[in-house]
Amino acid sequence: MFDGSDKLDRVDRVSIDYHRVKKIKGKLPISVSMEYYTGDYSEQLVIDRETETLEHTERVGSGCVITRKHFVQECVGDLLDDLDADYLFKHIVGNAPVTQDPSL
């Protein structure tokens, strides 16, 4: 799928990971030694053909993990089979394309 070959590969598992660290400063300092709180947040979405599951995990700080796992018999494979390399990343909103340095 992603190697440029005209032979389509089968996608068996997709994992999407997101991580954010944010400094949060309140109106008053948290303590004498801490001006701000550092928030650490991450998410992971895994779609797995073998187990026929969709799993969404959130990690909030160091002590809180929220997991949702869905067993969807015979549907996960169909979803993964429908991934089309020509259109999968066609409409991404985000940073502009990287420009090349003309001196290189």
N, C-alpha and C positions, 0 to 999 in steps of 0.2 A: 504494500500500500504506500509506504513512505520512501521506498528505495528507488523509485522511478521506473521500476520494471512494469511491463504491461500485464504481468500475471498478478492478479489480486491475491493478497494474503488474507488469511482469516484472522480476525481480531477475536482473541479469547478473553481479554481482560483490559479494562480501561481504569486508570487511577488518576484522579485530579486532586491536586493538593494546593492549599492556600494557607499562607502564614502571615500574620501581621503583629508587629510589636509597636505599641503606641505609648508615649509618655503623656500622662494625664495630670494636669496641675489644677488643684482646686483653689477656691478663694483663700483658704487658710492652709498652711503647711500641714501635712499628715502628722509629722512629729518634728522634733528639733533637728534630727539628722536627715529627714526626708522631706524634700520640697514637693515631690511629685510621686505618683504611682505609675509603675510600668505595667501596662496591660499586655498580656501575651495571649493571642487568640489564633487558633488554626482550625481548618476544616479539611476533611478528606471524603471524597466520593469514590467508591469502588464498584464497578459493574463487572461481574464475574460469570463467565459462561459455565464453567465446570460446576460451581455450586448453585447456579441459577439465582444469584442474589444481587441486590443493590444494597450497599451499606453506606450510610452517611454518619460520619463521626465528627463531633465538635469538641475541641479542647479549650476550655476557658480558664486561664491561669494554670497554676500547677496542681490544683486539686479537684477539678471538675471535668468529667468526660461524659458527653451525652452521645449515645449511639442508637441509631435506628437501622435495623436490618430487615429487609423485605425479601422473602422467598417468593419468586414469581415464576412458577413452573412453565416451561416452554415459551416464555416471552423474552427472556434475557437474550437468548441466542438470536431471536429474530431482530431485536434491537441492535445487537452487535453486527449482524449480517447487513443491516441497512446503512452502516457507516460507509460513506462514499468519499474517497480521498480527494476527488475533484471539488467537492463542495464543503467538506468538513470544516475547514478553516477559512473559507472564502470571505465571510462577513465578520471579521474581528474588529471590534472597536477598541482603540487603545493608542499606544504610542505610534507616531508616524514612522514610516520605514527608515531604517538607518541609512544615512548617506555616506558614500565613500569619500575618503580623503583624496583629492586629486594628486597630492604629492606622493602617494603610494604607488 
